[in-house]
Amino acid sequence: MTAELLKRVRDFTARELAGKDEHFDGLPEQPTVEAARLHGLGLANWWVPRQYGGLGLSLEESVDVVSELSYGDAGFAFGAFLPVLGGIMLQHFGDEALARPALEALVAGGGRIAVLGSEEEAGSELVRIATTFRTEGDRLVLSGDKYFSTNTDSAGLLLVLARSAEDAADFAVVAVPRDTPGVEIVKRWDLLGVRGAGTYRVRLEDCAVPAANRLGGSGLRILEAGLNASRILIAACAVGIARRIRDLAMEYAAGKRLRGAPLTENAVFAGKLGQTETLIDVMRNQCRAAAAEFDHLLAAAASGGTGLHRVGTLRSALAAKLFCGQAGWEVASTGSELFGGLGYTRDHPIGKLVRDMRYVAVVEGGEDIMRDLVYARYVVPARKRR
Ligand SMILES: Cc1cc2nc3c(=O)[nH]c(=O)nc-3n(C[C@H](O)[C@H](O)[C@H](O)COP(=O)(O)OP(=O)(O)OC[C@H]3O[C@@H](n4cnc5c(N)ncnc54)[C@H](O)[C@@H]3O)c2cc1C
């Protein structure tokens, strides 16, 4: 990515997101006016490949874009980058006739694709989902309840994980246009953090779509491959939030006097900020390394190399998500104490930043799940240890 492009994202953040904590923390209507402005600048869905008319930024470059956007608001960033998950699933597993119009529409309209996987009884254990599809002639008919899904109300296309009503071992990802009869938004969640995004509970009742809307291969494997991208970018949000906390801390400390000197000259404060900066650096490096690895695999898959479905969950993506959740939480915790009593009020943004930071560890698999996946995939099979 050119430095000029990143500067445009930084300028957008400063102009459209900064100083709007209350607005984004208030569950703004979706799509937000800021999302429309990002699209107006030609920056929405920046990752859509050039062959579909997009800017074609890599996932590694997206780490910096997301860090900039989440510096302004992590919820806005989450809603803006999450279509990359569905986009990758469509591009690499869907027919060209299905993928092309959907990806071109993201560029033309700045819209969203939502992914509906998790359910009330099957959040991380997707193998237990109860949403089904049945075949009726040349159509697939889907029914079920999806507990959490982000961007669904404003998305043009929903990618739904469902299991065959005829064969419980057959999982599919099916593309369902948002305006398909039977798609019902049950409610918008009143989230603790990332409230600038819209996350919904959704019911699907006899939603009929062409059979060709099924993506190729096992639905569980398709989702697993795509989650590498979104987990890395969720992790990148921790970088942006932590950078904001650091800058707020420096601003506060410059004006706060302790024992006759500004807090910035205090050794304890210096230690905290030195630690924060180091964590930011390591978080960013891990996100970039994981993203570069996934970029490499995407490029190989696009030119007919190793099928993405065989890639599974990358160790580096799990590490990015797990480490950034933990390190980000350490930064947020330091921040929540640093501003004294003011930091425990709604007059200061740190409370929102702490709530926003928490999502990094929770969404798309909590820490227990990340550790379990690393253990099961990379520790137990001796051949995968390095
Ligand atoms: C803001 C937000 C946005 C979301 N957006 C989407 C979306 O767009 N699409 C979508 O499909 N989903 C979405 N989700 C769902 C998200 O991915 C959930 O975090 C996930 O589904 C968690 O499932 P769960 O609530 O059943 O909890 P679980 O992950 O099942 O966790 C419940 C408990 O079980 C424990 N546990 C689970 N697995 C293990 C394990 N292997 N080892 C040890 N302990 C374990 C956990 O530690 C925890 O204590 C979203 C959620 C949120 C909060």
The ligand as an SDF file (V2000), in Angstrom:
LIG
                    3D

 53 58  0  0  0  0  0  0  0  0999 V2000
  -19.9410   -8.5110   18.9550 C   0  0  0  0  0  0  0  0  0  0  0  0
  -20.1120   -9.8860   18.4240 C   0  0  0  0  0  0  0  0  0  0  0  0
  -20.1590  -10.0930   17.0560 C   0  0  0  0  0  0  0  0  0  0  0  0
  -20.3090  -11.3710   16.5330 C   0  0  0  0  0  0  0  0  0  0  0  0
  -20.4320  -11.5270   15.1750 N   0  0  0  0  0  0  0  0  0  0  0  0
  -20.6340  -12.7660   14.6710 C   0  0  0  0  0  0  0  0  0  0  0  0
  -20.8440  -12.9620   13.2620 C   0  0  0  0  0  0  0  0  0  0  0  0
  -20.8100  -12.0180   12.4550 O   0  0  0  0  0  0  0  0  0  0  0  0
  -21.0930  -14.2260   12.8110 N   0  0  0  0  0  0  0  0  0  0  0  0
  -21.1210  -15.3120   13.6550 C   0  0  0  0  0  0  0  0  0  0  0  0
  -21.3220  -16.4210   13.1900 O   0  0  0  0  0  0  0  0  0  0  0  0
  -20.9200  -15.1480   14.9830 N   0  0  0  0  0  0  0  0  0  0  0  0
  -20.6830  -13.9210   15.5170 C   0  0  0  0  0  0  0  0  0  0  0  0
  -20.4870  -13.7600   16.8720 N   0  0  0  0  0  0  0  0  0  0  0  0
  -20.4260  -14.9490   17.7220 C   0  0  0  0  0  0  0  0  0  0  0  0
  -19.0300  -15.1070   18.2130 C   0  0  0  0  0  0  0  0  0  0  0  0
  -18.1770  -15.6630   17.2950 O   0  0  0  0  0  0  0  0  0  0  0  0
  -19.0880  -15.8320   19.5410 C   0  0  0  0  0  0  0  0  0  0  0  0
  -18.0460  -15.3380   20.2640 O   0  0  0  0  0  0  0  0  0  0  0  0
  -18.9540  -17.2870   19.5450 C   0  0  0  0  0  0  0  0  0  0  0  0
  -19.9200  -17.8210   18.7930 O   0  0  0  0  0  0  0  0  0  0  0  0
  -18.9750  -17.7520   20.9840 C   0  0  0  0  0  0  0  0  0  0  0  0
  -19.9610  -18.7300   21.1950 O   0  0  0  0  0  0  0  0  0  0  0  0
  -20.7050  -18.9160   22.5780 P   0  0  0  0  0  0  0  0  0  0  0  0
  -21.3630  -17.6680   22.9880 O   0  0  0  0  0  0  0  0  0  0  0  0
  -21.5450  -20.1420   22.4800 O   0  0  0  0  0  0  0  0  0  0  0  0
  -19.5620  -19.1750   23.6290 O   0  0  0  0  0  0  0  0  0  0  0  0
  -18.4520  -20.3160   23.6480 P   0  0  0  0  0  0  0  0  0  0  0  0
  -17.3180  -19.9340   22.7620 O   0  0  0  0  0  0  0  0  0  0  0  0
  -19.0210  -21.6590   23.4140 O   0  0  0  0  0  0  0  0  0  0  0  0
  -17.9310  -20.1580   25.1270 O   0  0  0  0  0  0  0  0  0  0  0  0
  -18.7520  -20.4450   26.2670 C   0  0  0  0  0  0  0  0  0  0  0  0
  -17.8860  -20.9950   27.3730 C   0  0  0  0  0  0  0  0  0  0  0  0
  -17.3310  -22.2660   26.9930 O   0  0  0  0  0  0  0  0  0  0  0  0
  -15.9160  -22.2310   27.0910 C   0  0  0  0  0  0  0  0  0  0  0  0
  -15.3220  -22.9960   25.9790 N   0  0  0  0  0  0  0  0  0  0  0  0
  -15.7550  -23.0150   24.6920 C   0  0  0  0  0  0  0  0  0  0  0  0
  -14.9470  -23.7950   23.9440 N   0  0  0  0  0  0  0  0  0  0  0  0
  -13.9850  -24.2630   24.7750 C   0  0  0  0  0  0  0  0  0  0  0  0
  -12.8530  -25.1090   24.6050 C   0  0  0  0  0  0  0  0  0  0  0  0
  -12.5780  -25.6430   23.4130 N   0  0  0  0  0  0  0  0  0  0  0  0
  -12.0840  -25.3890   25.6850 N   0  0  0  0  0  0  0  0  0  0  0  0
  -12.3970  -24.8630   26.9010 C   0  0  0  0  0  0  0  0  0  0  0  0
  -13.4300  -24.0410   27.1120 N   0  0  0  0  0  0  0  0  0  0  0  0
  -14.2210  -23.7480   26.0750 C   0  0  0  0  0  0  0  0  0  0  0  0
  -15.5340  -20.7660   26.9900 C   0  0  0  0  0  0  0  0  0  0  0  0
  -14.2950  -20.4750   27.5970 O   0  0  0  0  0  0  0  0  0  0  0  0
  -16.6790  -20.1040   27.7250 C   0  0  0  0  0  0  0  0  0  0  0  0
  -16.4510  -20.1320   29.0940 O   0  0  0  0  0  0  0  0  0  0  0  0
  -20.3660  -12.4820   17.4050 C   0  0  0  0  0  0  0  0  0  0  0  0
  -20.3210  -12.2770   18.7910 C   0  0  0  0  0  0  0  0  0  0  0  0
  -20.2020  -11.0080   19.3060 C   0  0  0  0  0  0  0  0  0  0  0  0
  -20.1680  -10.8270   20.7900 C   0  0  0  0  0  0  0  0  0  0  0  0
  1  2  1  0
  2  3  1  0
  2 52  2  0
  3  4  2  0
  4  5  1  0
  4 50  1  0
  5  6  2  0
  6  7  1  0
  6 13  1  0
  7  8  2  0
  7  9  1  0
  9 10  1  0
 10 11  2  0
 10 12  1  0
 12 13  2  0
 13 14  1  0
 14 15  1  0
 14 50  1  0
 15 16  1  0
 16 17  1  0
 16 18  1  0
 18 19  1  0
 18 20  1  0
 20 21  1  0
 20 22  1  0
 22 23  1  0
 23 24  1  0
 24 25  2  0
 24 26  1  0
 24 27  1  0
 27 28  1  0
 28 29  2  0
 28 30  1  0
 28 31  1  0
 31 32  1  0
 32 33  1  0
 33 34  1  0
 33 48  1  0
 34 35  1  0
 35 36  1  0
 35 46  1  0
 36 37  1  0
 36 45  1  0
 37 38  2  0
 38 39  1  0
 39 40  1  0
 39 45  2  0
 40 41  1  0
 40 42  2  0
 42 43  1  0
 43 44  2  0
 44 45  1  0
 46 47  1  0
 46 48  1  0
 48 49  1  0
 50 51  2  0
 51 52  1  0
 52 53  1  0
M  END
$$$$
